[in-house]
Amino acid sequence: MNKIKAGIIGGAGYTGGEMLRILVNHPNVEIAFVNSTSNAGNLISDVHTDLIGDTDLKFVSDIPQDIDVLFLCVGHGDAKKFLAANPISEDIKIIDLSQDFRLHEKSAFENREFVYGLPELNRDKIKTAKNIANPGCFATCIQLGLLPLAAKGLINKEVHINATTGSTGAGQSLSTTSHFSWRNNNLSIYKAFEHQHLNEISESLLQLQPSLSDALNFIPQRGAFTRGILAAMYLETDLTLEEVQNIYEAYYSAHPFTHVSRNNIDLKQVVNTNKALVHVEKHGGKLFIISIIDNLLKGASGQAVQNMNLMFGFDETAGLKLKAANF
C-alpha cells in the first residue's frame, strides 16, 4: 500500500513527541520531516529518548512541501502565526492541535476552512475535510460525556462539571504550577467557570441541541499525576438509568474509541491509549456521568491521527491500537 507523507511542526514538545510515537509505527504513513527551530540538527531520539532504535530522523529547521499532511503541534496562537509566515500549498492537508481555529468565528484562515475534529460529532465532515481544528483535551473529555444527551435534546437543566487533568496538559514549558515540587502531592483549581474550552463545548452541544440554553458550570483542577483527564458531571433528569444507558450505547455504537461501561471506571484504563470511557449512574433525580481520556492521545495527538485516518480513507483505528498502562 502506498504511504502518505507527513510533516510535523513543533516536534520537540509533548504533543509532537506523542505524534512521533504513533506515526513511526503507522502502517500508512511515512514521516517526511519533523520541524523544531530549537533542536534543528539534533537526533529526534536525543530529545524523545524513548524513540532510540525506532527512528534515525533528525529535527530540521526548514519546511519541505513534498508532503500530504502537516501536523501543527504548536502552542495556542502560534498556528495562525505560523501559517501567516509560512505559506503552505493548498494541496497539503493541515491538522492543527492548537485552539486557533476551533470556534466557528475563527475557523477560516485565508483560503482554508477548518472543520472541528471531534469524530464522535463530525465524522462525515472530517472525511471530506482538508483542514482540521483538533479539539481541546478538556473539551473532548467533557463533550464525550454529554453528546448523547444533546443529540436527544435532553440537556434541559444546568450541568455541573468537575474535571481534573494531569500535568502534561500544561505543556512542556516550565511554570510555577508545573514544577514537580509544587504539583506533587497537591491539588488546585484554576479558571473556575471561565475555562477557554467552554466555548467549543457549547458550540458542539448547540450543534446537536439548538435549544440548549442552560449553563455549563465547569470547575477545572490540576491533578498530581502526569497524564489523563477525569470529568465528573451531573444534571437533573427524569430518565431512568436503563434509558440513559441505552441512549449512550446507541450513540457510540459506531465509534471505535469511545465505550460506555456499565461498571465504574478509573483513569488507568485509558492512559496511553486513544480510548474514551463513559459511565453513567442515577442518584435520585440526578444523572451522574464520568468520562475519562488520556489528554495527550484522545485529547490531542491520538485524536489528530484518528482524524488523519478518516481524511485519507484509512482504517479509523490504524496506528492507534495502543495498550493501557493499567499497573
Summary of the structure (lengths in Angstrom):
residues: 327
radius of gyration: 19.4
end to end distance: 36.6
largest distance: 60.8
contacts: 1081
relative contact order: 0.15
helix: 30%
strand: 23%
